[in-house]
Amino acid sequence: MRYPTPDGMTSTRASAHALLAIALLQACAIWFHPQAPADSADTWMHGLAAIAPQASHLHLLLVASVVAAWLLLGALGACWPSPAMARGAERLYGLGAAAMVAGAMINGFALGRFAQWATTDGQAHADAAPAVAMFAFSLNQALAGFGLVATSLAILLWSLGVRASPGPWSRATHRVGVGISALCVAGYAIGLVDTDVAGIATVTLAQCAWYALAALTVLRGGIAPAQHPLPPHRADSP
C-alpha cells in the first residue's frame, strides 16, 4: 500500500494552516464590505463613486482569498477518503470561484470606475448612467448567484467525501458542511438568501467557518488519507 510520505504530510499540514489564515482573511474582508446608499439613482451613483477606492482594495483581497481557498482545498483533497468526490468538488469549486472572481471584478473595479466617470467627466450621459450601472450590477448578481450555488455544492461534495473518516472532527466537518451547503442552496433557491451584500456576507462567513473546521480536522488527524495500492510491477521495488 502507498502511504503518505513525511514530506507529503508536512505539505498537507502547511496547506491546512494556510487555509485557516485564508478563512480568517476572507471573513474579515466580507465583514467590511462597503455598500453605497440607494435612496435614488443619483445618490446611488455618487455613493458608488465615493466607495470605489475602498471597494477596489477589498475586492482584490476577496479575489485573492477565493483563488487561494480553491487551491488549498484542492491540495487538502489528497487527504480525503474519497478522491473522486474530492476531484469533483475541486472542479465544481473552480467554476464557482471563476464566477465569484468575475462578479468581484465588476462590482469592485468596473462599477466604481464607471460611477466616478459618470459623476465627473460623463455628466452629459448622467441620465443613462444609472441604467448602465444597473445592468452591470445585475450581471454581478447573476455571477454571484452562480458562484454561491457552485461553491456550496462543492463543499457538499467535500463533506460527503469525508464521512467515511472516523472521529468527532471528521463527523463535525461532514455534518456542518452538509448543513451549510443545503441551507445556502435551498435558501437561494426559495429566495431567503439574496445576492446582496448581506446575503453574500452571510454565505461567505458560513463557508469560512467550514474552511476553518476542515483545516482543523486535517491538523487534528481527523481525516484518514486515501490509500492507493502500488502497481504490481512496483510492489517489490525498494
C-alpha positions in Angstrom: 0.0 0.0 0.0 1.1 3.6 -0.6 1.0 5.7 2.5 1.6 9.5 2.7 5.2 10.3 3.0 6.5 12.6 5.8 7.1 15.4 3.2 3.6 14.9 1.9 2.1 15.2 5.4 4.2 18.3 6.1 2.9 19.9 2.9 -0.7 18.9 3.8 -0.4 20.5 7.3 1.1 23.6 5.8 -1.9 23.8 3.4 -4.3 23.4 6.4 -2.6 26.2 8.3 -2.8 28.4 5.2 -6.5 27.6 4.8 -7.1 28.7 8.4 -5.4 32.1 7.6 -7.4 32.4 4.3 -10.7 31.7 6.1 -9.9 34.5 8.6 -8.9 36.9 5.9 -11.9 36.3 3.7 -14.3 36.6 6.7 -12.7 39.9 7.7 -12.8 41.2 4.2 -16.5 40.4 3.6 -17.4 41.8 7.1 -16.1 45.2 6.0 -17.7 45.1 2.5 -18.8 48.7 1.7 -22.3 49.5 0.4 -23.5 52.5 -1.5 -26.8 54.2 -0.4 -29.6 53.6 -2.9 -32.2 56.2 -1.9 -32.2 57.4 -5.5 -30.4 56.8 -8.8 -28.3 60.0 -8.3 -27.4 59.1 -4.7 -26.5 55.6 -5.7 -24.1 56.7 -8.5 -22.4 59.2 -6.2 -22.2 56.6 -3.4 -20.6 54.1 -5.8 -18.1 56.7 -6.8 -17.3 57.5 -3.1 -16.7 53.9 -2.1 -14.8 53.0 -5.2 -11.3 53.1 -3.7 -12.2 51.1 -0.7 -14.2 48.6 -2.8 -11.3 48.0 -5.2 -8.9 47.2 -2.3 -11.4 45.0 -0.5 -12.4 43.1 -3.7 -8.8 42.5 -4.5 -8.4 40.7 -1.2 -11.6 38.7 -1.8 -10.4 37.7 -5.3 -7.1 36.5 -3.8 -8.7 34.7 -1.0 -11.2 32.9 -3.2 -8.5 31.7 -5.5 -6.3 30.7 -2.6 -9.1 28.8 -0.9 -9.7 26.8 -4.2 -6.0 25.9 -4.5 -5.7 24.9 -0.8 -8.9 22.9 -0.7 -7.7 21.1 -3.8 -4.4 20.3 -2.1 -6.1 19.0 1.0 -8.3 16.8 -1.2 -5.3 14.4 -1.2 -6.3 13.6 2.5 -9.9 12.8 1.6 -11.0 9.1 1.8 -12.9 9.7 -1.5 -10.5 11.0 -4.1 -13.3 11.0 -6.8 -15.5 13.3 -4.7 -12.5 15.5 -3.9 -11.7 15.9 -7.6 -15.3 16.6 -8.5 -15.6 19.2 -5.6 -12.3 20.9 -6.8 -13.6 21.3 -10.3 -17.0 22.5 -9.2 -15.5 25.0 -6.7 -13.3 26.2 -9.5 -16.3 27.1 -11.6 -17.9 28.9 -8.7 -14.7 30.7 -7.9 -14.4 31.9 -11.5 -17.9 33.3 -11.3 -17.2 35.0 -7.9 -14.0 36.5 -9.3 -15.8 37.8 -12.4 -18.5 39.3 -10.2 -15.9 40.9 -7.9 -14.2 42.5 -10.9 -17.4 44.1 -11.9 -18.6 45.2 -8.5 -15.2 46.1 -7.1 -13.5 47.7 -10.1 -15.6 48.3 -13.2 -18.7 49.6 -11.5 -16.8 52.0 -9.2 -14.7 53.4 -12.0 -17.8 53.9 -14.2 -19.6 55.7 -11.4 -16.6 58.0 -10.9 -16.6 58.8 -14.6 -20.3 59.3 -14.7 -20.3 61.8 -11.8 -17.4 63.8 -13.2 -16.4 63.6 -16.9 -19.5 61.9 -18.0 -22.0 64.5 -16.9 -23.5 64.6 -20.4 -24.5 61.0 -20.0 -25.8 61.3 -16.4 -29.3 60.3 -17.4 -28.2 57.0 -19.0 -25.5 56.2 -16.4 -27.9 54.6 -13.8 -29.2 52.2 -16.4 -25.7 51.1 -17.4 -24.7 50.7 -13.8 -27.9 48.7 -13.1 -27.0 46.3 -16.0 -23.5 45.8 -14.6 -25.0 45.3 -11.1 -27.5 42.7 -12.4 -24.7 40.9 -14.1 -22.7 40.9 -10.9 -25.7 39.5 -9.1 -26.2 36.7 -11.6 -22.5 35.7 -11.3 -22.7 35.8 -7.5 -25.7 33.6 -7.5 -24.0 31.0 -9.7 -20.8 31.2 -7.6 -22.9 30.8 -4.4 -24.5 27.6 -5.7 -21.4 26.1 -7.2 -19.2 26.6 -4.2 -21.9 25.4 -1.8 -22.3 22.2 -3.9 -18.5 21.7 -3.9 -18.5 22.0 -0.1 -21.3 19.4 -0.1 -19.2 17.0 -2.1 -16.1 17.5 0.1 -18.3 17.0 3.2 -19.8 13.8 1.8 -16.4 12.6 0.8 -15.1 12.8 4.4 -18.0 11.0 6.1 -16.0 7.7 6.0 -13.3 9.0 8.3 -13.7 8.1 12.0 -13.7 10.5 14.9 -15.6 13.6 16.1 -13.7 16.1 13.9 -14.5 14.4 10.6 -18.1 13.9 11.7 -18.3 17.6 12.5 -16.8 18.5 9.1 -19.3 16.2 7.4 -22.4 17.4 9.2 -21.6 21.1 9.3 -20.6 21.1 5.6 -23.8 19.3 4.5 -25.9 21.6 6.7 -24.3 24.8 5.4 -24.4 23.7 1.8 -28.0 22.6 2.0 -29.1 25.8 3.7 -27.2 28.1 1.3 -28.5 26.4 -1.8 -32.1 25.9 -0.6 -32.2 29.5 0.8 -31.0 30.9 -2.5 -33.5 28.7 -4.4 -36.5 29.9 -2.4 -35.4 33.5 -2.1 -34.4 33.6 1.6 -30.8 34.1 0.7 -30.2 37.0 -1.7 -27.1 38.0 -3.5 -26.9 41.5 -2.0 -24.1 42.4 0.4 -25.9 41.0 3.5 -26.8 37.7 1.7 -23.3 37.1 0.2 -21.7 38.1 3.5 -23.8 35.5 5.4 -22.9 32.7 2.9 -19.2 33.7 2.9 -19.0 33.7 6.7 -20.7 30.3 6.9 -18.3 28.9 4.2 -15.3 30.3 6.0 -16.4 28.6 9.2 -16.4 25.3 7.3 -13.0 26.0 5.8 -11.6 26.5 9.3 -13.3 23.4 10.5 -11.9 21.3 7.6 -8.4 22.7 8.2 -8.6 21.9 11.9 -9.8 18.4 11.2 -6.7 17.8 9.0 -4.4 19.2 11.6 -6.0 17.1 14.3 -5.6 14.0 12.2 -9.3 13.5 11.9 -9.3 12.8 8.2 -7.8 9.4 7.1 -5.8 9.8 3.9 -6.8 7.7 1.0 -4.6 4.7 0.4 -3.8 3.6 -3.1 -2.2 0.2 -3.9 1.0 0.4 -5.9 1.1 -1.1 -9.4 2.1 -4.8 -9.3 5.4 -4.3 -11.0 6.5 -1.7 -8.4 5.3 -3.6 -5.3 8.6 -5.2 -4.6 10.8 -2.3 -5.7 12.9 -0.7 -2.9 
